[in-house]
Amino acid sequence: MLKLASRRGWVFDLDGTLTKPVHDFADIRCQLDIPSTADILHFLAALPPVEAQPRYDKLHAIELELSARTEVAPGAVACIAHLAAQGYQLGILTRNNRAIARQTLTTIGLADYFPLEQIIGRDEAEPKPSPDGLHMLACAWGVAADELVMVGDYLFDLQTGRAAGAVTVHVDPSGLFDWPDLADLCVTSLHELTPLA
């Protein structure tokens, strides 16, 4: 099995990776009057500001409400505590904004492990699947992007990691692992990841 101890920086997606999934993206698109097949952030970014801003405001309100009722994913606390104790750099790369991400981390009891500047949201970098956020963290930590591990539950996380040259870890509690060609390691929970670091 892939050993990850030589990797210096660990970057985690937030929703569905460190938390139990609570986002219903079909419902969010409906509430924001966005086509069912559209990427939410790309759709909003393409709108004129006068049309986009009310939708961004509503999206923020939806995300804030979801953040308040999220729960920590199985194994997340032990995994992050272990990595921190080993001296790894830890970061968050999320399509949420930074304030929502910080609130979510506080809700699930992990905020102390992630300084604000190591939380990269959609306002700090081009959203995933762009690798920009990973490159920002690598630069801040003084490491090469291929020394990072990108951990996530969705296609965009794996595409982001692959584009940056990072090791990619797919967390899928169902065990289906829909994108095996993009994942260097597949786990059903973060419990499985802890012994490898």
Salt bridges, closest charged atoms under 4 A:
ASP13 OD1 - LYS128 NZ 2.86
ASP15 OD2 - HIS23 NE2 3.79
ASP33 OD2 - ARG55 NH2 3.60
ASP39 OD2 - HIS42 ND1 3.48
ASP39 OD1 - ARG95 NH1 3.04
GLU63 OE1 - ARG122 NH2 2.95
GLU65 OE2 - ARG69 NE 2.77
GLU71 OE1 - LYS20 NZ 3.36
GLU124 OE1 - ARG98 NE 4.00
GLU147 OE1 - ARG8 NH1 3.58
ASP157 OD1 - LYS128 NZ 2.60
ASP184 OD2 - ARG162 NH1 3.24
